Structure formats: structure tokens, C-alpha cells
């Protein structure tokens, strides 16, 4: 094999390698290309995700508001319970005093 044949064979091999690389790149681009229907589906999914996030945010806001209301109601109920317990304690004390007074009157 002389020098000219070697250069020619090398050039053919390089050209074939170039064609194979170009074909592989074209094939990858063709396979990975996003179609218009897929873009529409992606847009639809993005819109649904946005709506779901808004719904989640509204639910969180509602739960926080409801928790604040319930906390306030619980505090009010606890205050009423303390007042009722204080009243009951005073009533028991008065009843004991009256009982003692009645016993002293009956004994005397």
C-alpha cells in the first residue's frame, strides 16, 4: 500500500466516521424532540400543578385561621372554667361556714 492509497483509505474511513456521527446526532435529535402535543400536555400539567399549589395554600390559610379560632375558643373556655371553679370553691367555703354556724346555733 503506497502513500496515496493510505491517504485515500484514511479519508474514506474518516468520512464514514463523520457520516455515522452525523446520523447518530440526527437520530438522537429526532428521538428526543418534543412534539407540539407533548408541549400542550406539559403546559396542562404545569397549569394543574399551579392550581394544586393555590388550593394547598388556601387550605393552609384556612387551617391556620381555624387553629387560631379554636385556640381563642379554648382560652376562653379555660378562663370560664377557672371562674366556675373559683365560684364553686367560694360556694363550698360559704356552705362550710353556714354549716358551722348552724351547728353552733343548734348546740347553743
Buried (B, 14 or more C-beta within 10 A) or exposed (E): EEEEEEEEEEEEEEEEEEEEEEEEEEEEEEEEEEEEEEEEEEEEEEEEEEEEEEEEEEEEEEEEEEEEEEEEEEEEEEEEEEEEEEEEEEEEEEEEEEEEEEEEEEEE
